[in-house]
Amino acid sequence: MVEANPHIYDQAAYRAAEAARILGLPAGTVNAWCFGHDYRHHDGSPKQFKRVIEPADLKRRELSFVNLCELHLLGVIRRHHGVKLLQVRRAIDFLRRKLDVPRPLATQKFLTNGVALFVEHAGELLNVSEQGQQALRDDFAQALSRIEFGRHGGPVLLFPFTRNASPGDDQPRSVVVDPARSFGRPVLAGIYVRTEVVEQRFRAGDTIAEMAEDYGVPAATIEEALRFEHRSAA
């Protein structure tokens, strides 16, 4: 695979709502994780929820492909294990020091000892069972298998979940996000047709069989693109 300019992966390219749609996360969650927000404590005192992820462009409130990958992994933690954000922040800070990288969730080092370090540190904070720690490791492995890393050590491809994910769910890699293709919008893997085009054609009356024949792909690939477009926020 010929990699694009490494800078393309860090360029601001997505609004929070679009990132949420791609990842199947609530838009409010993505906004909070990436930009934080102000709120009031029950006693009326002003408080601030601090962001967990450093966005590509804080002023314009835009995210990069790397941010998408970070959100993808955080979504697994929150979706199935309910790890509190305070504990996630502490574990990420711990990883920054241990791995000596500013964005530990978005580096190939996370594939090796980063997952174990995160789980062990989060487990210490959470006092979770050994079985719980193994479940979190397994979910990380599943989520990381949907990210491809390049020679520069950062993510270059993301295969988002096409259905609402559940623990141990092994989903097809039919949809891919590639910053070097279609402006980083979700496309059918291998042929780079936008999933939104498949959805629009389906709404206009084209059948799954017709589109599969047009694009030279199995009908299951078209079905997966439609599942992706119809997926609800988890």
N, C-alpha and C positions, 0 to 999 in steps of 0.2 A: 504494500500500500504506500503510495506517494503522499507524504504529509504536506499539508498547507503551511503557510507561514505561521510559526508558533503564536504570533501575536493575535491571530484571528480568534483563538480560543478564549482570549481574555477581553475581547471587544464587547462593549455594551450593545446588545442586540434584542433584548426581550423586555417587555413590560411585565410586571408581576402577574397580572391576570393571564397573560399568554403562557408564562412559565408554569403557572398553576394548572392550566388546561393541559399542557404537554405532560405534566407529571401526575395528573389526577389528584392534586392537592387543593384544599380550599384556598381561594385567593387571599382571604384574610390572614391565613397562616403564613403564606409566602411573604406577604407584606410585613408581618410582624417579625419573622425570622431575618429578613433582609434589611429592613429599615427601622424596626422598633416603633414604639409609639408612646405617647404620654397618656396617663390615666390618673384617676384619683383613688386613693386608699379609702377603706370604709370609714375612716375618721375624717375624710375630706382633704387630707394632705396630698399634694401633687407627687406623683411617682412617674418613673420612666421604665418601660420595658426595653431593655437594650437588645440590639440586633445580635444574632448569632453568626450570621454570614456577612462578610465584607462585600458589598455589591460593587459591580464594575463601575457604575456611575451613580454615586449617592445623590448628587444634586438633581440629576434628571430622573432619578429613580428607575434606572435600567439595569438589567442583569446580563451576564455573559454566559457562554456555554459552560465554562467552568463552574459558575454559580448554579447552573442547572444540575450538574453532576453532584455538587455538594448538597443541594436540596433533595435530590434523588436518594442519597444515602440517609440524610436526616429524616426523610419521610418514613423510611423503614424502621428507624429507631422509635419514632413517635407512634407510628401506625399500629405496631404489634406489641410494643413493650412499655409504652407510656412513660418512658424515661423523662423526668422533668428537665426543662430547659436549663435551669441553674446547674444541674448535674452534667448536662451535655456541654455547657460552656466550660466547666471545670475540666472535663475529660479532654476537650479540644485543646485547651491551654496546656494541659499536661503533655499531649502529643506534640504540640509545637516545640516544647522544650526537649522532649525525648528524641524526636525525629529531626529536629533542627530545620524545620520547614515552616513557612508562614501559613500555608493552607494545607494542613495535614490530610483532610478528607479528599483533596483533589490532587494527590500525588501517588505515584506508583509505589512509594514506600508504604503506603497504607495497605497494599496488597500483601505485604510480607508480615512484618511484626507489628504494624500499626493497628490492625484489627484486635489482636490479642492484647496489646497495651490498652486500647480504648476499653475493651470489655472488662479487663481486670480492674482498671481504675474506676469505671462506672460501677462495676460490681462491688467494689469496696465502698463507694459512696452509697449505693443502694442496698448493700447487704443482701443481695439476691442469692438464690440457691445456685448450686453448681449446674443443675439442669437448666436454670434460667440463663446462666451465662453461655451455655452451649447453644441454646436456642438463638440467642442474640448473635453468636458467631455464625451460626448457620444462615441466618437472615442476611448478615453482612456479606457472606460468601455469595449468596444468591443475587444480592443487589450489585455487588462488584463484578459478577460475571456478565452483567449487562453494560459494563463500561470497558472500552478498549483504550489502552494507554499507548502513547507514542514514544519515539526515541528521546524526546525532551523530558520524559517522565510524567507528563501531564495527560489528562484525558483527551482523546481525539474523536471518539464515537460514543454515543449513548443510545442504547436500545431500550426505550421506556417501556414500562408495563403497558400492555395493550388492554388489559382487563383489570378490574379491581383486585389488587394483590391480596393473597392470603398466605400465612406461613407455609413454607415448603412448596409453594406454587411454582412449577416450572413452566413458564410461558414461552410461546414462540418469539423469535427475534425477527418479526416480520416488518416492524417499523423502526426506522433509525433516525437519529438527529445527528447531522454531519455539518459543522460550521462552514465547510467548503462547498456544500451543495445546497441549492435552493434557499440561500440566505439563512441556513440553520433551521429551517422549518421541517417538521416531521414528514418523512417520505417513505415509500415502500422500499425496503432494502433491496439493493441490486439494480433497480430500474429508476429510482429517484423521482417517482411521481408523487406529488404531495397527497397526503391522506385527505386533506380538505377537498381536493379535486375529486377523489373517489366518492366522498360523501355527497358532493354537489351533483355528480352524475347519477348517483343512486336516487337522490331526491327528485331528479328530473325524469326518472323512469327507466334508466339503464339498469339491466339486471346484473347480478354478480357474475353469471356465466358470460355475458357479453363483455364485461370489463376484463375478466380473466383472459378471454380470447384476444381482446385488443392489446393487452399488455404482455401476453405470453407468460402468464404466471398461473399457479394453481388457484382454484376458486377459494381455497382456504386462506390464501394471502389477502385476497380482497375482503373476505369476511373479517379477518383480523384487523384490517384498516378501518372497517366500519365499527368494529367493537371499540377500537381506540377512540374514534370520533364520538361514540355514544357513551363512553365510560363516564361515570359520575365521580365527583370528588370524594375521596375517602376521608 
